[in-house]
Amino acid sequence: MSDHNKDILLIESSATQRYLLVKLLRGKGFDVVVAESFEEGLSFFTEDNRSSGGHHPAVVLGWPAQTLPVADELLALLESGELRSVPVLLLSHEPDLALKSWVARRPRTAVLEWQNRDSVCETLETLHGAQHLAPVTVPSLPFQEQLIRILLVDDSPSVRTYYRKLLMKHGYHVEVAANVEEGFSKAEKGRFDIAIIDYFMPDANGDVLCRRLQDSENTCDITIAMFTGTYLDQVIKDALDAGATECMFKNEVDALFLARVAAMSRSVRNTTSIDAERQKLQSILHSVGDGVYGVDNEGRVTFINPAAIRILGYDEEANLLGASPSALFHHSDEHGQSLSARACKLQRAYGQSAILQNWETVFWSQSGSMIPVECTVYPMYLDGKQEGSVVAFKDISERKSFEEKLRWQATHDPLTELFNRRYFEEQMEEEFERLTRSNEVSALLYIDLDHFKYINDTASHDAGDQLLIQVGQRLRSRLRSTDTLARLGGDEFAVLLRNVDPQYLEKAADCFRTILSDGCFYYGGSNYSVQGSVGVATFSSNSESPGDVLAQADIACHIAKTAGGNQTQVYVETSDYRSNMGADLGWSARLREAIEQDHFELYFHPIVPVSAIDLNSLPSQSGAIWDQISRDPSRVEVCFEVLLRLKGRESTLINPGAFIPTAERFHLMPDIDFWVLRRAISRLGAFQKSWKAATFSINLAGQTLVKQDLVPLVKELIERYEVNPGSLSFEITETTAIANITAAQRVINELTSFGCHFSLDDFGTGFSSFSHLKHLNVDCVKIDGIFVRGMTNDPTDHAMVISMNDIAHFLGQKTVAEYVETADALRLLADCGVDLVQGFYITQPIAEQVACSQTASVQLPETQAQDMPEPVS
């Protein structure tokens, strides 16, 4: 506190209390000026004293035990003008209502009971630190009720003084006026709850002031009581006619006078409480973000909040009260067709006891645009009687747009914006169903771009993406309104031609081929020719299945490509390539049999942490590292990739490269993947008897990702075999993930939340789609083996591995290098910072019976795999 703030004016009439306070204050360094009476204290604030330099930054005042005119004058002075900001500390033996009232309405004021006088210095510090006009809270004297402010107008000074003291003693704030003009002036400038007005006054009677107060916008809310010493019927009538609510008499006892004032005060407080509640509700209604409006039983608007006005596109000043909401904004359906009152569900709910919750409909803005909304309607009751309805609604345009986007993504290819394979297959099913009731013939065109890989690899993957988009646009330009075009995946497209004339089919199909070759593809300053091979298959009510038709068109396309490409080939039953179709169908039957009769076998290829390998003494012999690791299975946490083999003739095994294309063509991959899931998860418990910390990594095909029953099956198998979900990791290829990004994200998110893990396989093959990595919640990235194999001789491959490893680590993902075939490659990978390795240098895939045995350290060679079995007829 500054020296200037150490100046204190102490006003206290008790010599004992004065002595104690002076000693206490001066002991703390305060410069105390003492006034021994209220008269003397009042003199310090006279004009003469202030003009001569008298100034006291703080006042310590002993509250008078009884009402004294000079004390009232001093207190009134401290409430007015510049003295209102002077810090005042009151000391009282027993704080009464008048003291509480004075403290509550004056800023920078505090009160202490005499027994707490030791806190006077700290309280003064607080008062000096308060803002100039910030009121000081007095915790020991809560003043919770609204302070009633009374204007007392009477021409008699003695009456004014007496009743002012009486009212202040009972906790009211009172200001006085001597006549009508002074009373009206104070009422206009101040804020009063009650006006007590003398009826007979020299300049004008009290009823004149009463009328003036009632007529003024600033004072019309004041509760008025007429005050008279004469009981006359005319006086009472004039007072009530002028707007007074009470007539009081001066000859009544004080208790009755105070009771009447208390009754008016209660009425004021009740009114104020109701107004405050109304304002609170109005504030809530205005601040809520959803639209809210009310209607009466006839369906007319009784209230509407700003959010509703804004959503409906009206100006803030628009007055919609009394209007029909049906006529204003819900007169038509989403197609713009007018709705009758009977057809409008919302209109029928008005004035009824019905409740509508989360009902979706459309409103129409003032400008005529449609707004999708979600409504909730409740009946509104007042005093137990229904007085209309309340409607809350919110604009769900964004949600509808998002839902539409999700529906679009579920049926469209995100790159070309054509329909995707899933939607196309559904259309094929529907067309087959339609043809069973028709004599019409429809056709399927299978279109495969020629030399797309060359453009993709030489001009960049971005060029390949742009070419696919352009091809989609060209093919779309040849469609009829009844045809359906889709991208099946990669550079493969399909067209469903409904109701075609077989006589003109080949010519119609060839138009799709020629529109590709008629124009060049320009990218990066170079022109590229675009060509495609087209396979055509017809189907009618006699056809077997959509899968067979797709296979026929696929084989016809394959024959067109084999013949040199840029050709259109129609599948004919008697043609020379029927044997090819037979071979494919034979493979299809064989795979179905393998699924049903368990003609598959599992192999396991270890994925080993680089940290578990002694890089300073790498063996020259392949498999030696695994021999060392397998001697102590508990030392290293190993992940085993689950591989699939098909049992061939004479104990041979067929690698998946021989049968996967047929499985994909006939959409058997989900069934094969499900077989692997059931078999692998059921074996995991036995497997972990030798490898306690082992995990399985299971591959999932793109066709499997879109199956809705994939996630439920995995969860059911985990629970059935009591497997720790953290022991399972699923591998999806980068191209599969990008081609099925929505399905991949859904499956990954659902299974990772369940505790499983995911790896992105063959990473780097789709390098132009590198940005997709951050949108896939995978734990691990498997760097494609083509880079690993070449990195010992090709600096570019080496740099690619470093880049892929660094970016995966930046995103918090581990890295696996596959196809590790030499010690030199392993050293380079360790230098790059790769986390895990897999390949023939570590070990070859291990047969299931060996991996599950207790002697897992004994490495048995894999049964010889037959790359291509003889065709099955």
N, C-alpha and C positions, 0 to 999 in steps of 0.2 A: 504494500500500500504506500502511495506517495505521501510526503510530508503534508501536503495540502489536504489529503484525505484523512489525516490524523486529527483534524479539527472537529470537535463534537460540541453540540449544544445540548446540555442536560437540563430537562424541565421536570422537577420533582419537588412536591410540597413537603414531604416527610424528611426531617433533618437526618434521621437515622439511615433511611434508605439512600438519601442523597450522599451521605458520608461514605457508605459502602461502595456505591457506584463510582464516586470520584476516585477512591483509593484503587479500585479494580482497574479503571480505565487509564489512569495516569501511570499505574504500575506497568501497563503494556505500551507506554509511550504516547498515549493520546493527549492532545491539548484540549482540555475540557473547560468550556464556559458554562457557568451554572446560573440557572434561573430558578428562584425559590417559589415561584407561583406561576399560574397560567397567564396572569396579567403581564408579569415580567417577561415570560417566554414570548407572549404575543408582540411585545415591544421590539423584539429583535427582528421582526419581519415588517416593521413599518417602513414607509417610504424614506423617512429621515435616516433611519439606521442603514438601509441598503445604499442610499446615496453617499453616505460617509464611509463606505467600504466594508460594512458589516456583511459577512458571508459565512455560512455554516454548512459544510457539505453533508452533515448527517445530524439527525436529531434523535436523542434518547428520551422517551416521554413516559412518565408514570401515568397509567390510565386512571382517570378520576373514578373514585368509588361511587359518586353520585352525580346526577346531572347538574352541570354548572354552565350558565350562559357563556361565560368567557372561554371555558373549555370547548364548548360547541363552536364558538367563533374561531378559535385556533384550529380545530380539526377541519372546519370548513375551508379555512385559508390554505391549509396544507393539501387540500384536495383540488385546489384551483390553480390555474396558470402555470408559471414556471416552477412553483413550489411543489407541484405534483410529482416532479422527478427527483426531489430531495429524498435520500434514504431515511426511513423512519423506523425505529425499533421501539415497540411498545412493551412495557412491563406491567403485569397485572397479577393480582392475587387469585382472582376467580374470573376468567374470561367469560363475558356475557354475550348475548346475541348482538347487541349494538357494536361491541368490539369486533366480533367475527364479521359482521356486515362491513365495517369500515376497512378491515384488513383485506377482505375478499375483493373489494372493488377498487383498491388503490394499488398501483404498481410500486415496486421497490419498498415493500412494507413487510415487516415480520413481527411476530409476537413471542415473548418468552414469559413463562410463569416465574414469579420471584424466586421460587426454590431452585430454578435453573439459571440464576443470574450469572453463574460462572462462565456460561457460554456466550455472554454478551459480546466479547471481543471477536470471537469466531463468527458470530452472526453478522456483526458489522462488516467483517471482511467479505462475507458472502454478498451482502447488500451492495457494497462498493463494486464488486466484480460483476454484478448483474447488468444486463443491457439497460439502456436508459429508460425504456418504457416496458421492459419485460416484468410482469408480475412475479413476486416471490411466493413460492409455495410454502404453506405453513402446515407441516405434517401433523402437528399436535392439535390443530384446529380445523378438521375437515369441514368444508362448507358445501354440502352436497346439493341442497335444494336451490332452486332458482331464486336469485335475489330479486325481490319485488321492489320496483321503483315507483314511488308515489309523488305526484305533483299536488301540493296543497295550496289552493287559491282562496284567500280570505283577506278582507280589507283591515281586519283587526290584528295589530302586532301581537297582542297577548294571546289571541287564539292561535295564530300561526306558531308562536313559540311553544305554547303548551302542547299542542297536538304533534308538532314536529318531534319534540322530546319524547312524547309518549310512544309515537310510532318507531322512532329510532331505537328506543330502549327495547322494543320487541323485534328488532332485527330488520326493519324496513329501511330502505334508502329513501330519504325525503328531501325534496326541494320545495321552496315556497315562492308564492307570488302574491302581490297585493291587489291586483285588479285584472280585468278581463284581458287587456292588451298585453300586460306582462306575462300573464298565464299562457296566452296563445303563443307568444314569442318563445317562451321556454319550452313549450310542448313541441313546437316546430323544430327547435334546435336539438333537443335532447331525445331520449328514448324512455318513455314511461309506460307502465303497465296499467296504472290506476290514476285517475284524476278525481280528487275530492274538492268540490267547488261550492263556495258559499253562494246562496241564492241572491240575497240582497247585498249589492255593492254599489258604490256611488256612481261610477261611470256607466255601468250596464249590469243587468241582472245576470245570474249564473247561467240561465237557460240560453242566453246569447252565446256565451263561450262554449256551452255544450254543443250547440248547433254548428258553430265554426269548427270545432274539433271533429264532429261527425262528417262534415263536408270536405275536410282536407284529406288528401290521399295519404299524407304523412302521419296523420294522427287518428284516422278513423278506427284503428284497432284498439284504442285506449278504452278501458272499462271506466265508465263515468258514474260517480255517486254525487247526488246533490246534497248539500250540507246547509241546514237552516236551524235557526232557533225558534221559528214560528211554525206551528202545525196548522196549515191551511190546505183545504182540498185543492184550491186553484194552484197553489205552489207545487203540490205533488203532481197535479195533472200536467202543468207546464214542464216540470222536470222530466217526467216520463215521455211526454210528447217530443221533447227536444232530443231524446236518445239516451237519457240516464237509465241505468239498470237498477239503481238503488237510491233510496232517499233516507238520509240519516239526520238525527236531531242532536243539537248541541247540549240539550239538557239531559240526554241519556247518560247513564253511568258509563265509565270507561270500559268496563268489561263487555257491555253490549256493543259499544262502538268498535272495540277490537275484534269482537266476534263477527261483526258485519264485514270488517276489512279482511279478516281471515277467510270468510266465505268467498269474497270476491277474489282473494289471492288464489284460493283453491281452483276457482273457475278459470283464472288466468293460466295457472300451471297446467290444468287439464287441457285447455285450448292449445297452449304452447306445446304440450306433449303430443297432442293429436297432430298439430301442424308439423312437428319434428318427425313424427312417424310417417306422415304423408310425404314429407320431403325426402326422408330416408328411402321409402319405397319408390318415390319418383326418381331418386338418384340411382337406385339399383336398376330400375327399369331403363334409365338412360345409359347406364354404364355396361349393361349386359351386351355381349357381342351378337347374340342371336336376335332375330326379329320377333317382337311380341306385339300382339294387338288383341283388343277385346271387342266383342259384339254383344248387342242386346238380343233379346229373344226373337226380334224381327230380323236379325242379321245386319244391323247397322253398326258401324265402327263407333265404339265409345272411348277408346284410347288406343294410341299406337306409339311405339318408342322410336327414337331416332335411327336405331339400327335397321328397323323395318323400312322406314322411309328411304334410308340410303340404299338398302338392297333392292328396293323396288324402283329406284332411279328417280325419285321425286326430289324437288328442292326442299331444303330444310324448313322453309317457311310454309310449305304446303299444308293446307288444312284438310285432312281427310275425315274428320269427325262427322258422323252422321251419314257418310257415304256407304254404299254397299260394296264390301270387298269382292263379292262375286263379279260385280260389274267392273270393278277397278282392275283386279289382277288375277282372278282364277276363273275366267269366263270360258276358257278353251282348254282342250287336252293337248298332249305333246305334239299332235299332228296339226294343231291349229283349228281343229273342228270345235264349233261352239258346243258348250255343255248346258243342258237344261238343269233346273234346280233339282229335279228328280235324279238325274244322272250324276250330279256332282256330290260325291261322298262328303266333302267338306261342308258344302251348303246344307246338307241334310243334318249334319251334326250340330249346327248352330241352334242354340236354344233348347237342345235336347240333353238328356242325361248321359248320352253316349260318350265314351272316351275313345279317342284315337291316339295311338302311340306309334311313333316312328313310321308314319305313313308317308310314302314317297309320292309326290305329284309334281306338277309344274305350275309356277306363277309366271305372269307376264309383266314385264317392266313397263314404265310409262312410255319408253321409246318403242315398245312392241317386241323386244327380244325375250326369248324363253329362258326361264331360270329354273333349273331342277332344284327342288326343295324337299326337306324332310320335316313333316309337321307332327306336332303333338297337340291335341285338343282336349281340354278339360272343362266341365261345366263350372260356372261361377255362381256361388251361393252368397246371398246377403240376408242375414237374419233367418236362415233356414229356408229361404225361397230362392229358386234359381232365377238369376237375373242376366242370363246370357252365357257366353263361353269365352274362355281365354285360349288363344292360339299362339304357340311358340313355333317358330320355323327357322331353319338355317339353310343357307345356300350351299348345296352339295355339288356345285358344278365341278370343282376340282376333284372330288371323290369319283364322280361319274366319269370324268375324263380319265382318271387313273384306272378305273375299272375297265373302261373301254380300251385303254392302252394294254392292260394285262390280257384282255380277251384277244386283242390283236396280236400280241406277242405269242400267245399260245397257238395261234394258227398261221403265223407268218414267219418267213425267214428274215432275220433282222438286217442282213446285208442287202439283198435284192428287193426286199419288201414284197416278194411273191408269197403265195401260200407255201407252207412247209409240208414235209412228207406226212406228218400225222394227219393234217387236214385233208391232204390228197387221198390218203387211204380211206378216210371216213367217207369222202365223196365217192370213191370207188365202191365201197360197200353199199351206199345208198343207190348208186346207179345199177348195181347188180340186183338189188331188191326191186327197183322200178322195172327192170327189163323182164323180170319173171311174170309181169302182168302186161307185157307188150311184145309186139312182133318187131320192134325196132332193133337196129344194130348200132353199137357204139364202138369207139376205138380208143386205144391207148398209144400215145407216141412217147417213146423213150429216146431222149436226145442227150448225146454225150459229145462234148467239145473235143475236137482233134487238136493235139499238140498244146493243150492248155498248160501242161507241166513245163514246157519249154518257156512260154511267156512268163509263167509264175516264177521260174528259177532265174531267168536271165534278166528280166526287166524289173523284178522285185515282186514281193507278195502284194504290195499295194496296187501294182499294175494288174495283178490277177484279180484282186477285189473289184477294181474299176471295170475290168472286162466282163466279169460276171454280172455286174449291175447293168452294163450296156446290153449284154445278151438278153437279160430279162426284159428290158424295155423293147428290144426288137421283136422278141417272141410275142410279147403282149400285144403288139400292134396288129398281129394276124388273127387274134382271137375273135370268135363270135360271142355274143352275149351269153350263150348257153355253155361255152367251153370253160374249162378250168385249167390254169397253168400253175405249176409248182416247181420249186427247186427241191430236189430229193436229197441233195448233199453234194459237196465238192463241186464238180463241173457237170453234174447230171441234172437234167430237167425232165419234166413229164407234162404231157398235155392230155386231158380227157376230152375227147370229141364226142358229144352226145348226138345220137340220132344222125348217123352218116349214111351216105349211099356208098356201098362197097365198090361200085363201079368207078367212083371218082376219088376213092380214099387215098390211093397212092399219090395222085396229083395234089390233093389237098395237103397231105403230109409233106410232100416235097417243097411246098411253099414255105414251110417253117425252116427247111434246110437252106433254101436259096436266100432267105432274108438274112441269114447269118453271113453267107459268103458274099453277098452283094456289097457290103461295106467293109472298110478297113477299121482297125482299132489303132488310134493315135495316142501315144504315151511317151513322154520324155524326149520329144523330138524325133521319134521313130514311128513308122507305120508297120502294123502287123496284120497279116491276113487272118481272118476268122472263119473257121469251118467247123462243121459238126456232122456226126453220123446219127441217123434217125432209124430207130427200130419201131415197127408198127405191129400191133396185134389187135384183132377185132374180138368182140365178145357180145353175146346175146343171151337169151334165156337158156340156151343149151350149154353155156360155159360152166366150168367146174367151180372156180373160185377166183377172187381178185388176185390172190398170190400167184396162181398159175398164169393169168394174163400178164401180170407184171414180169414174170420170168420169161414168157414168150417174147415180149417186147424187148427185154434186156438181151436175150440171146440174138434176136434179129439185129439189134444195134451192134452187138459184138461181131456178128458176121459182116456187117457193113464196115466196121473199123478194120477187120482182118483183110477185107478186100481192097483196102487202100484209103478208107475214110471218105468223108464228104459225099456220102451216098445215103439213099433211103431204101430200107429193106423191109418188106412186109412178110411177116411170119406166115408160112403155108405148111400145112400138115405133111404134105407129100414131098417137101423139099429135102435136099441132101443134109441139111444141118439138123434134121430131126434127132439124129443120134446125139448131137450135142445137148439138145433139150432132154433127151432120155438120160444122159449121163448126169445132168444137173438134177433131174427129178430122182434119179437113183441115189445120188448123194443126199438129197432131202429126206428120202425114206430111211436111208441108213442112219442119218443123224437123229431122226425121231426115234428109231429103234434103240440107238445108243443111250438116249436120254431115258427111255422107259426101262431098259434092261441093264443100266449101269455099265455100258461098254466104254466108259471113259476111265482114265487113271490120272491121279494127281502127282505132280513132281514139285519139288521145292528148291528154289534157287536162293542161297543166302545173300543177304545184304549186310556188309560188315563195316563197323566204324573204322575210319582210318586211324583213329587214336589207339585202336587195339592191335595195330600192326607195327612190328619193329622195322622201321624204314631203313635203319643202318645196316641190316643184314637180310636183305630180301633174297629168298631162294630163287634159283633159276627154274626150278621145276614147277609147272602149273599144279595147283591143288595142295602144295606143301603148306601154304599159309592156313588153309582150312584144317589140315591134319593137326596143326599146332593148336588152333582155337578149339577144335572139337574134343581135345583131351580134357579140357576143363570147361564144360558147358556153362557153369555158373559164373565164370569170370567175365564174359562178354554178353551184352544184350544184342541179340541178333534178330533181324527181321527176315522172314522167308517169303519171297514172292511165290504165290501159288500159280503153277503152270498146268496146262491141260494137254493130255495126249489121248488120241482115239486108238482103241485096240484094233490092230489090223490082223491079216491072216498070218498064221504060223508064228505067233508071238511077236510080230512086229508092232511097232507103235507109229502112229501117224501124227506128225506135227500139225499144229493148228493152221499153219499157212496153207495147207492143202484143202481144208474144209471150211475155214472161216468165210471166204467169199460166198460160197453157196449158202452158208448159214445166214449171212447178211441178206442175200438176195431173197431168201424164203422167210426172212424175219424169224429165224429160230434162235438168234443170239440171246434174247431174254430167257428162253427155256434153258439154254446151255449155261448161262450165267447163274440162273437159279439153282441148277444142279450143282454147280461148283460151290455156291454159297452153302447149300445144305451139307454137302460132303465135307468141305473144309472146316466149317464151324463145329460140326459134330466130331471132327478129329483133333481139334485144338487142345482139348483137355488131355488126351493121351500124349500128344506131341510135347506138352509142357512138362511131362514127367522127366524128360531128358533135358529140355531147355526151359527152365522155369520162367525166365524173363522174355521168352520168345514172343514175337508178334507175327501175324499173317498179313500179307499184302495181296489183296484180291483184285483182279482187273474187272472193270465194268465197261460194257460196250455202250455205244451211243444209243442204240435201240433200247437198251435196258434202262438207261437214265430216265426216259420219258414214261416208264411204266409206273402207274400210281401205286401198285402193290409192292414196289421194291422196298421202300422204307419199312412198312409194316412187317414184311417177311424177315428183314434183318433183325428188327427188334424182337420178333417172336422167336427166332433161332437163338439169339443171345440169351433170352430168358429161359428157353427150354434147356439149353446145355450149360446154363449158369456160367457163361463166359464173361470175363471183364471186357466191356466195350473198348477200353483202351488198348486191348491186345489185337484189335482189328484195324487195318488201314486199307483203304480202297484206292485203286489206281484208275485214273481216267486220262486218256491221251489229250494232249493240248488241242488238237484239231477237233476231237469229239466235244471237249468242253466249250470251245468257241462256237461250234455249230449248234450246240444245244445249251447256250449260255443260261437261259432261264431255268431249264430243267436241272442243269448242273448246279446252279446256285441253290435251288430248292433242296435237292438231295444232300448237298454238302452241308448246308445250314442245319437241316433236320438231324442228320446223323452225327455231326460234330457236337451239336447240343446234347446228344445222347451219350457222348463220350468217345466216339470213334474218330479216326484220323483219315486224312486224304492226301494223296500224292498226285502231282501232275506229271504224267509220263510223256516220253518223246519230246521233252521241252526243247525248243529251238527250231523245230520244223516249221512252225508258224511264226517266225520271228517278227513279221510285220504286225502281228496281233499281240506283241509283247505287253501292251498296256492292259490287256485283259487279266494279266496275272494279279494285279492289285484288286480286282473285283471277285477273285475266287479265294475263298477262305481255306486254302490248303496248308498243310504243315510242312510239306516236302516237295521238292522239284527234282525230277529225274532228267538229267541232261541227256539229250539224244545221243545214242552210240555212234552215229556217223561222225560227230565232232570228236568224240573220245578216241575213236580208232585213228583218226587222221592227225591228231594234235602233235604226235611225236615227229611228224615230218612236215606238217603244214602250219606255218606261223598264224595263218588266218583262223584255222580251227582252234589253235591254242588260245588266241585272243578271244574267240567267241566263248570258249569255256570259262575263261577268267571273267568276262563280262556277265555271263549268265549266273555264275556263282556269286559275284559281288552284288548283283541286283536282288537275287533271291535272299541273300543274307540281309540286305538293307530292308527288305520287307519282313524280316523275322522268320524266314523259312530255311529249313535245312536243305542240303543238296546231295543227290546221289548221282554218281557217274556209272553208267552201265557199259557193257562191252569192254571191260578192263581185261586185256589179253596179254600184257607184258609187264615186266617189272619197271621198265622205263616209263610206261604210261602211268603206272601207279605213283612213281616219284613225282612226275609232273603234276598229277592231280593233287598230291599232297601239298606241293608248292603253291598251287592255285587256291588252296584252302577248302577243297571239297570235303564234306563231312563223312560220306559213306561211299563204298565202292561195291560193284557187283560185276562178275564176269568170269570167264573160264580160267583166268590166271588165279583167281581166288579158289574157285571150284566149279565143277559142272553141276547141273541140277541133280537133286538127290531124290531117289524113289521114295514113295510114301512109307513103305514098310521099313526102310532103312532109317528114315528120319524119325520115326516113332519108336524105334527100338532103344533099349537102354545102352546099346553099344553104338551110339551114333558116331563115334570117332572112326569107325571102320567105313571107309568110303567105297561104295560099290559103283561101278560105272553104270551110266544110264543105258537102258535097253536101246538098241539101235533104232533110230527113228527113220521111218520111211517117208521121204519128202512128198512123193506123189504116188498114191496107190493107183492100181489099175481101175478104170471106170467100172462102175457098178450099173448093171442094166436094170 
